[in-house]
Amino acid sequence: MSSALARLRGNVAGSSLPLLSFAGAAAAGVLGSGFQLDGPASVAEALAVLAAIIAVHEAGHFSAARLQGIHVTQFAIGFGPALVSFKVRDTILHVHLL
């Protein structure tokens, strides 16, 4: 077991370190996530992760509707003007700016 993991679990003999929470450990870089938590790059990374989560979530709605036999004529991710639109089978797919 790595010493970082042992510290998280509080198993280091004679250690007076408090037991860290998972979020605190990740923020401290103990788990080796590789993310820097300062600067504009971290904001871009967070927005990219959020966008990916939303895209997967919305694709779940689309898949559930199709599996239930509901005809979907248009499917869009985002708001505002469409950046990309294309037709797959009988469904028009849109990716919007925001």
Backbone as CSV, one residue per row, in Angstrom:
resi,resn,N_x,N_y,N_z,CA_x,CA_y,CA_z,C_x,C_y,C_z
1,MET,0.863,-1.172,0.000,0.000,0.000,0.000,0.905,1.229,0.000
2,SER,0.569,2.208,-0.854,1.379,3.414,-0.922,1.221,4.220,0.369
3,SER,2.251,5.037,0.645,2.188,5.835,1.871,1.062,6.864,1.800
4,ALA,0.776,7.375,0.582,-0.323,8.339,0.455,-1.651,7.680,0.799
5,LEU,-1.852,6.449,0.300,-3.095,5.742,0.603,-3.171,5.393,2.083
6,ALA,-2.040,5.024,2.662,-2.018,4.717,4.089,-2.376,5.954,4.911
7,ARG,-1.877,7.117,4.503,-2.230,8.350,5.222,-3.714,8.636,5.101
8,LEU,-4.282,8.373,3.912,-5.717,8.585,3.739,-6.516,7.715,4.689
9,ARG,-6.043,6.493,4.879,-6.758,5.570,5.753,-6.381,5.760,7.218
10,GLY,-5.361,6.537,7.485,-4.941,6.782,8.859,-4.178,5.615,9.455
11,ASN,-3.513,4.815,8.610,-2.833,3.616,9.084,-1.336,3.796,9.290
12,VAL,-0.836,4.992,9.196,0.594,5.198,9.389,0.874,5.208,10.884
13,ALA,1.761,4.331,11.311,2.060,4.194,12.745,2.645,5.497,13.278
14,GLY,2.109,5.973,14.358,2.612,7.180,15.017,2.256,8.459,14.292
15,SER,1.415,8.386,13.312,1.070,9.571,12.547,-0.002,10.366,13.278
16,SER,0.180,11.681,13.303,-0.842,12.534,13.897,-1.641,13.248,12.812
17,LEU,-1.484,12.802,11.543,-2.232,13.428,10.453,-3.708,13.088,10.561
18,PRO,-4.558,14.061,10.365,-5.990,13.759,10.388,-6.375,12.962,9.142
19,LEU,-7.421,12.216,9.259,-7.921,11.434,8.144,-8.529,12.379,7.110
20,LEU,-8.008,12.333,5.882,-8.481,13.227,4.829,-9.721,12.669,4.161
21,SER,-10.578,13.558,3.728,-11.717,13.122,2.934,-11.250,12.850,1.514
22,PHE,-12.044,12.118,0.748,-11.669,11.802,-0.631,-11.505,13.076,-1.446
23,ALA,-12.451,14.018,-1.316,-12.380,15.262,-2.075,-11.156,16.071,-1.673
24,GLY,-10.874,16.108,-0.388,-9.692,16.822,0.078,-8.413,16.198,-0.429
25,ALA,-8.376,14.884,-0.477,-7.195,14.184,-0.977,-7.001,14.448,-2.459
26,ALA,-8.086,14.437,-3.212,-7.993,14.689,-4.647,-7.561,16.128,-4.902
27,ALA,-8.108,17.062,-4.125,-7.739,18.461,-4.293,-6.289,18.699,-3.920
28,ALA,-5.785,17.941,-2.963,-4.407,18.083,-2.537,-3.445,17.381,-3.485
29,GLY,-3.955,16.638,-4.437,-3.102,15.950,-5.384,-2.560,14.639,-4.871
30,VAL,-3.053,14.154,-3.744,-2.551,12.930,-3.142,-2.823,11.731,-4.034
31,LEU,-3.948,11.748,-4.732,-4.316,10.605,-5.564,-3.690,10.669,-6.951
32,GLY,-2.897,11.691,-7.235,-2.188,11.769,-8.499,-3.087,12.009,-9.691
33,SER,-4.087,12.869,-9.561,-5.020,13.113,-10.659,-4.367,13.873,-11.796
34,GLY,-3.318,14.645,-11.523,-2.647,15.407,-12.565,-3.295,16.738,-12.869
35,PHE,-4.417,17.064,-12.248,-5.078,18.339,-12.496,-4.445,19.426,-11.644
36,GLN,-4.232,20.569,-12.261,-3.813,21.746,-11.519,-5.080,22.516,-11.177
37,LEU,-5.166,23.007,-9.956,-6.392,23.653,-9.513,-6.311,25.168,-9.531
38,ASP,-5.440,25.702,-10.395,-5.353,27.145,-10.495,-5.195,27.543,-11.953
39,GLY,-5.624,28.741,-12.270,-5.452,29.259,-13.615,-6.598,28.943,-14.555
40,PRO,-6.550,29.555,-15.742,-7.635,29.378,-16.711,-7.716,27.959,-17.276
41,ALA,-6.630,27.215,-17.271,-6.665,25.844,-17.792,-7.588,24.973,-16.951
42,SER,-7.613,25.187,-15.640,-8.490,24.382,-14.789,-9.954,24.688,-15.075
43,VAL,-10.262,25.927,-15.408,-11.634,26.291,-15.761,-12.025,25.599,-17.062
44,ALA,-11.115,25.595,-18.037,-11.385,24.928,-19.311,-11.566,23.427,-19.118
45,GLU,-10.746,22.831,-18.264,-10.876,21.397,-17.973,-12.215,21.091,-17.320
46,ALA,-12.617,21.917,-16.375,-13.889,21.709,-15.689,-15.060,21.843,-16.664
47,LEU,-15.001,22.838,-17.547,-16.070,23.009,-18.531,-16.116,21.849,-19.519
48,ALA,-14.956,21.332,-19.900,-14.910,20.181,-20.813,-15.523,18.940,-20.158
49,VAL,-15.214,18.717,-18.904,-15.783,17.576,-18.183,-17.289,17.749,-18.036
50,LEU,-17.730,18.943,-17.690,-19.164,19.215,-17.557,-19.881,19.004,-18.886
51,ALA,-19.285,19.477,-19.989,-19.890,19.300,-21.311,-20.001,17.821,-21.668
52,ALA,-18.981,17.040,-21.339,-19.018,15.599,-21.621,-20.115,14.914,-20.808
53,ILE,-20.256,15.292,-19.551,-21.299,14.707,-18.701,-22.684,15.039,-19.251
54,ILE,-22.884,16.284,-19.656,-24.182,16.697,-20.205,-24.468,15.962,-21.511
55,ALA,-23.464,15.816,-22.375,-23.663,15.123,-23.656,-24.071,13.670,-23.434
56,VAL,-23.404,12.993,-22.504,-23.758,11.601,-22.204,-25.163,11.524,-21.614
57,HIS,-25.501,12.458,-20.734,-26.835,12.491,-20.121,-27.919,12.660,-21.195
58,GLU,-27.722,13.625,-22.077,-28.719,13.881,-23.124,-28.804,12.719,-24.102
59,ALA,-27.684,12.078,-24.395,-27.697,10.894,-25.261,-28.504,9.773,-24.606
60,GLY,-28.502,9.723,-23.289,-29.325,8.750,-22.571,-30.808,8.994,-22.789
61,HIS,-31.224,10.267,-22.792,-32.619,10.600,-23.087,-32.973,10.157,-24.507
62,PHE,-32.089,10.437,-25.440,-32.312,10.068,-26.839,-32.432,8.553,-26.983
63,SER,-31.516,7.824,-26.377,-31.531,6.360,-26.458,-32.782,5.773,-25.809
64,ALA,-33.162,6.318,-24.658,-34.356,5.820,-23.973,-35.602,6.035,-24.821
65,ALA,-35.701,7.186,-25.459,-36.856,7.458,-26.316,-36.884,6.496,-27.497
66,ARG,-35.735,6.292,-28.109,-35.679,5.385,-29.262,-36.015,3.947,-28.855
67,LEU,-35.521,3.519,-27.697,-35.798,2.165,-27.232,-37.277,1.949,-26.908
68,GLN,-37.960,3.023,-26.534,-39.388,2.934,-26.235,-40.245,3.094,-27.480
69,GLY,-39.606,3.246,-28.628,-40.343,3.371,-29.879,-40.855,4.767,-30.170
70,ILE,-40.349,5.760,-29.456,-40.763,7.141,-29.692,-39.958,7.694,-30.858
71,HIS,-40.642,8.261,-31.845,-39.973,8.823,-33.018,-39.349,10.164,-32.646
72,VAL,-38.052,10.275,-32.807,-37.325,11.498,-32.488,-36.966,12.175,-33.802
73,THR,-37.531,13.367,-34.045,-37.254,14.061,-35.304,-36.018,14.935,-35.217
74,GLN,-35.775,15.531,-34.029,-34.596,16.373,-33.837,-34.002,16.100,-32.476
75,PHE,-32.672,16.139,-32.419,-31.959,15.975,-31.152,-30.863,17.018,-31.124
76,ALA,-30.798,17.803,-30.051,-29.819,18.889,-29.965,-29.129,18.873,-28.615
77,ILE,-27.874,19.280,-28.641,-27.114,19.490,-27.410,-26.665,20.942,-27.430
78,GLY,-27.034,21.701,-26.393,-26.625,23.086,-26.286,-27.759,24.055,-26.546
79,PHE,-27.414,25.341,-26.530,-28.352,26.433,-26.751,-27.743,27.392,-27.758
80,GLY,-28.561,28.308,-28.252,-28.068,29.318,-29.174,-27.991,28.798,-30.599
81,PRO,-27.184,29.491,-31.421,-27.100,29.103,-32.823,-26.429,27.735,-32.999
82,ALA,-26.905,27.003,-33.993,-26.345,25.677,-34.255,-24.966,25.813,-34.909
83,LEU,-24.001,25.077,-34.372,-22.665,25.047,-34.963,-22.592,23.984,-36.052
84,VAL,-23.173,22.830,-35.768,-23.143,21.694,-36.687,-24.517,21.046,-36.685
85,SER,-25.009,20.702,-37.860,-26.264,19.957,-37.992,-26.060,18.891,-39.060
86,PHE,-26.549,17.703,-38.796,-26.503,16.645,-39.795,-27.641,15.678,-39.541
87,LYS,-27.965,14.924,-40.583,-29.094,14.016,-40.513,-28.596,12.582,-40.475
88,VAL,-29.070,11.828,-39.478,-28.781,10.406,-39.356,-30.116,9.685,-39.394
89,ARG,-30.276,8.835,-40.386,-31.566,8.168,-40.654,-32.643,9.223,-40.795
90,ASP,-33.610,9.256,-39.911,-34.677,10.256,-40.009,-34.634,11.255,-38.852
91,THR,-33.468,11.409,-38.209,-33.311,12.334,-37.087,-32.263,13.386,-37.438
92,ILE,-32.592,14.653,-37.210,-31.646,15.741,-37.428,-30.923,15.998,-36.103
93,LEU,-29.609,15.917,-36.099,-28.788,16.134,-34.911,-28.140,17.506,-34.981
94,HIS,-28.185,18.235,-33.869,-27.623,19.583,-33.797,-26.648,19.667,-32.622
95,VAL,-25.565,20.413,-32.823,-24.672,20.808,-31.731,-24.676,22.322,-31.737
96,HIS,-25.093,22.915,-30.617,-25.236,24.357,-30.519,-24.053,25.005,-29.809
97,LEU,-23.976,26.312,-29.916,-22.840,27.089,-29.397,-22.674,26.979,-27.886
98,LEU,-23.729,27.158,-27.149,-23.624,27.142,-25.678,-24.128,25.854,-25.110
